[in-house]
Amino acid sequence: MTEIGKLYGGTLYELAAEESLTEEILEQTAVLDGVFSENPGFVGLLSTPSLKKEDRLAILDESLGGKIEPYLLNFLKVMTEKGLMREFSHCAKEYRSCYNAAHNIEEITAITAVPLSQALSQKLCDKLQAVTGKTVLLHNRVEPSVMGGIRLEMQGSQIDGTIRGKLDGIRSSLLGIIA
């Protein structure tokens, strides 16, 4: 995450918290982040220096006015005026991070060789909530290369209980003995 993303995303969260709009803006930033990712030309248009600022702001008003919270629309206008719209994704990530911290939420990704069943996913989520003492948002990412088992990723750390991880550990040990 970039410093601009941290600064602006954190500031947006503080404003939303003061106005009791954290959930609404969380949902809207997630939707906008997806839309902007799928339509990079729109962000490019808002970042085009050859267009007058007034025209770029008018584009925002016409496309999003009345559809999102006014505070978020004004945030986008500030980002556009400063030529920082390409940083929006980082701002959205920081906003979510601030929201999660304030609401005692831990996002955890479970990497498995096959999709987790609903029952197994719920059981894992319950266990992780008991261990962390936080509300867990569990995401499942399928990577056949793990072969089996599960790898958990959370806040930059991971717990690897996959077959691939164990085989890699054995390989490293054998190479240490041979070398």
C-alpha positions in Angstrom: 0.0 0.0 0.0 1.3 3.5 -0.8 1.8 6.3 1.6 -0.8 8.4 -0.3 -3.3 5.5 0.0 -2.7 5.2 3.7 -3.0 9.0 4.3 -6.1 9.6 2.1 -7.8 6.3 3.0 -7.3 6.9 6.7 -8.5 10.4 6.4 -11.7 9.2 4.6 -12.3 6.7 7.3 -11.9 9.3 10.1 -14.5 11.6 8.3 -16.9 8.7 7.8 -16.6 7.7 11.5 -17.3 11.3 12.6 -20.4 11.3 10.4 -21.5 7.7 11.3 -21.2 6.6 7.7 -18.5 4.0 8.0 -20.5 1.0 6.7 -22.1 2.9 3.8 -18.8 4.3 2.6 -17.1 0.9 3.1 -19.6 -0.7 0.7 -19.4 2.1 -1.8 -15.6 2.2 -1.9 -15.6 -1.5 -2.5 -18.0 -1.2 -5.4 -16.1 1.8 -6.8 -12.8 0.0 -6.5 -14.2 -2.9 -8.5 -15.8 -0.6 -11.1 -12.5 1.4 -11.5 -10.5 -1.8 -11.8 -12.8 -3.1 -14.6 -12.9 0.3 -16.3 -9.3 1.8 -16.1 -10.2 4.2 -18.9 -12.5 6.0 -16.6 -9.8 6.6 -14.0 -7.5 7.6 -16.9 -10.1 10.1 -18.1 -10.2 11.6 -14.6 -6.4 11.8 -14.6 -6.0 13.4 -18.0 -4.3 16.7 -17.5 -5.4 18.0 -21.0 -9.0 18.1 -19.6 -9.8 21.1 -17.5 -10.4 20.3 -13.8 -13.9 21.6 -14.1 -14.7 19.1 -16.8 -13.2 16.2 -14.9 -15.2 17.2 -11.8 -18.4 17.5 -13.9 -17.8 14.0 -15.2 -17.8 12.8 -11.6 -20.9 14.7 -10.8 -22.7 13.4 -13.8 -21.7 9.8 -13.3 -21.8 9.4 -9.5 -23.8 12.4 -8.2 -26.8 11.2 -6.1 -25.6 7.6 -6.3 -22.9 7.7 -3.6 -22.5 9.5 -0.3 -21.7 13.2 -0.8 -18.6 12.8 1.4 -17.3 10.1 -0.9 -18.1 12.1 -4.0 -16.2 15.1 -2.6 -13.3 12.7 -1.7 -13.2 11.6 -5.3 -13.2 15.2 -6.4 -10.2 16.0 -4.2 -8.4 13.0 -5.6 -9.2 14.1 -9.1 -8.1 17.7 -8.5 -4.8 16.5 -7.1 -4.2 14.0 -9.9 -4.3 11.1 -7.4 -7.2 9.0 -8.8 -4.9 6.2 -9.7 -4.3 5.8 -5.9 -8.0 5.1 -5.2 -7.5 1.3 -4.9 -4.9 1.9 -2.2 -7.2 4.3 -0.4 -10.0 1.7 -0.5 -7.7 -0.9 1.0 -6.6 1.5 3.8 -10.2 2.4 4.5 -11.1 -1.3 4.9 -8.1 -1.8 7.1 -9.2 1.1 9.4 -12.8 -0.2 9.4 -11.6 -3.7 10.3 -9.4 -2.5 13.1 -12.3 -0.4 14.6 -14.7 -3.2 14.4 -12.4 -6.0 15.6 -12.5 -7.8 12.3 -9.8 -10.1 11.0 -9.7 -11.0 7.3 -8.1 -14.4 6.7 -7.6 -16.1 3.4 -7.6 -19.9 3.3 -5.6 -21.3 0.4 -6.7 -24.8 -0.5 -6.3 -27.3 -3.5 -10.1 -27.5 -3.8 -12.9 -25.2 -2.7 -13.9 -25.5 0.9 -17.4 -26.7 1.5 -19.8 -24.4 3.3 -19.7 -26.6 6.4 -15.9 -26.8 6.5 -15.6 -23.1 5.9 -18.0 -22.4 8.8 -16.1 -24.8 11.1 -12.8 -23.2 10.2 -14.2 -19.7 10.7 -15.6 -20.6 14.1 -12.2 -22.0 15.2 -10.3 -19.0 13.9 -12.7 -16.7 15.8 -12.1 -18.6 19.0 -8.3 -18.4 18.5 -8.1 -14.7 17.5 -11.0 -13.4 19.6 -12.1 -11.4 16.5 -14.8 -11.6 14.0 -13.3 -13.4 11.1 -14.1 -12.8 7.4 -12.8 -15.9 5.7 -12.0 -15.9 2.0 -11.1 -19.1 0.2 -8.7 -19.1 -2.7 -8.1 -22.3 -4.7 -4.6 -23.1 -5.8 -4.2 -26.7 -7.0 -0.4 -26.4 -6.6 -0.8 -26.7 -2.8 -1.9 -30.4 -3.5 -3.8 -30.7 -0.2 -4.1 -29.2 3.3 -4.5 -25.5 4.0 -2.5 -22.4 4.1 -3.8 -19.4 6.1 -2.8 -15.9 5.3 -3.6 -13.0 7.6 -2.0 -9.5 8.1 1.1 -10.3 6.2 1.8 -13.6 8.0 0.9 -17.2 7.1 0.5 -20.6 8.6 1.3 -23.3 6.1 -0.2 -26.7 6.6 -0.2 -27.7 2.9 1.3 -30.8 1.4 3.3 -28.5 -0.9 4.7 -26.7 2.1 5.7 -29.9 3.8 7.4 -31.3 0.7 9.3 -28.0 0.3 10.4 -28.3 3.9 11.6 -31.9 3.4 13.4 -30.8 0.2 15.2 -28.0 2.0 16.3 -30.4 4.8 17.6 -32.9 2.3 19.5 -30.2 0.4 21.0 -29.0 3.7 22.2 -32.5 4.4 23.7 -33.0 0.9 25.3 -29.6 0.7 
